[in-house]
Amino acid sequence: MFGLELLLAGCVLVGTVVVGLVVHESAHAFSLRLFGIEYEVSYFPGRGGVLARLASCPWAAVRPIPTGREPPWTLRIAALAPALLAAPPLAIGAVGWPVDSPIATAAIIGWLACSIPSPQDFSVAFYAHRALEDAVVDGSGDFFSRAD
């Protein structure tokens, strides 16, 4: 029975990460939409073939298209919005619900892994003002979030 439980935990972990990546990028998109900033979402950007898509990063990207008139704090909030995904597992822990099975532990670990902002997210958070200045100067939106 232990082998079957371990196999199920692995499947749950993979499934949770896949769903978590979609929710991670959706958190960026939702917060950008909330602030009225245009954006585009692409899955498996710049990749060809099924194996190349699965083996290489990024899996998804949300690219804001700022006008340059947005305040930098809006981009900072949008970049760090996926950190809020940690709230449900932390609430489960705070309430004290028992998580004794490896399957539940795998689901929580996968979900928490997707709540961590990527290095590109932190770059946008720290340098949003520069990115907005660059968008005004050359019209490019060279900053984006990537789910790695």
Secondary structure, DSSP 8 states (H G I E B T S, - for coil): -HHHHHHHHHHHHHHHHHHHHHHHHHHHHHHHHHTT-EEEEEESTT--SHHHHHHSS-SEEEEEE--S-S-HHHHHHHHHGGGGGGHHHHHHHHHT----SHHHHHHHHHHHHHTS--HHHHHHHHSHHHHHHHHHHH------EEE-
